Amino acid sequence: MKRNRRGKRGQALTEYIMIVVIVALAALAILAVFSDRIRSMFGGAVEELGGDSAAADAALEESSADYLRRMGRDR
């Protein structure tokens, strides 16, 4: 009986880990899809709060995909 109970506890832990991994991957996918929109929203918020509008404009000039491609080449 004790042996069977220990196996179920390990199984439950594995299932929780799998759920955490799936949620993390889903969050990364959502951030990848909406990254340009999120950057533009933060840029607008920074500008409204009296921040440097030139820095916000510079961050929005390049799309996230282009930035990641360039980052891969810089290595």
C-alpha positions in Angstrom: 0.0 0.0 0.0 2.7 2.5 0.9 4.5 1.8 -2.4 1.4 2.5 -4.4 0.8 5.8 -2.5 4.3 7.0 -3.2 3.9 6.4 -6.9 0.7 8.4 -7.0 2.4 11.3 -5.2 5.2 11.4 -7.8 2.6 11.2 -10.6 0.8 14.2 -9.2 4.0 16.2 -9.0 4.8 15.3 -12.6 1.3 16.5 -13.7 1.7 19.8 -11.9 5.1 20.3 -13.5 3.6 19.6 -16.9 0.8 22.1 -16.3 3.3 24.8 -15.2 5.3 24.2 -18.4 2.2 24.5 -20.6 1.1 27.7 -18.9 4.6 29.2 -19.3 4.8 28.3 -23.0 1.3 29.8 -23.5 2.4 33.0 -21.8 5.5 33.2 -24.0 3.4 32.6 -27.1 0.9 35.4 -26.1 3.8 37.8 -25.4 5.4 37.0 -28.8 2.1 37.7 -30.6 1.3 40.9 -28.8 4.8 42.2 -28.2 4.6 45.1 -30.6 1.3 46.2 -29.2 2.5 46.0 -25.6 5.6 48.0 -26.5 3.5 50.7 -28.1 1.2 50.9 -25.1 4.2 51.2 -22.7 5.7 53.8 -25.0 2.5 55.9 -24.9 2.3 55.6 -21.1 5.9 56.7 -20.8 5.3 59.7 -23.0 2.1 60.6 -21.1 3.9 60.5 -17.8 6.4 63.0 -19.0 9.2 60.7 -20.2 11.5 61.0 -23.1 9.4 60.8 -26.3 12.5 60.2 -28.4 13.3 57.0 -26.5 9.7 55.8 -27.0 9.8 56.5 -30.7 13.2 54.7 -31.0 11.8 51.7 -29.3 8.8 51.6 -31.7 10.8 52.0 -34.9 11.7 48.4 -35.1 9.3 45.4 -34.8 10.0 42.7 -32.3 10.7 40.2 -35.0 13.3 42.4 -36.6 14.9 43.1 -33.2 15.2 39.3 -32.4 16.6 38.6 -35.8 19.3 41.3 -35.3 20.0 40.1 -31.9 20.7 36.6 -33.2 23.2 38.0 -35.7 25.1 40.0 -33.1 26.3 36.9 -31.3 
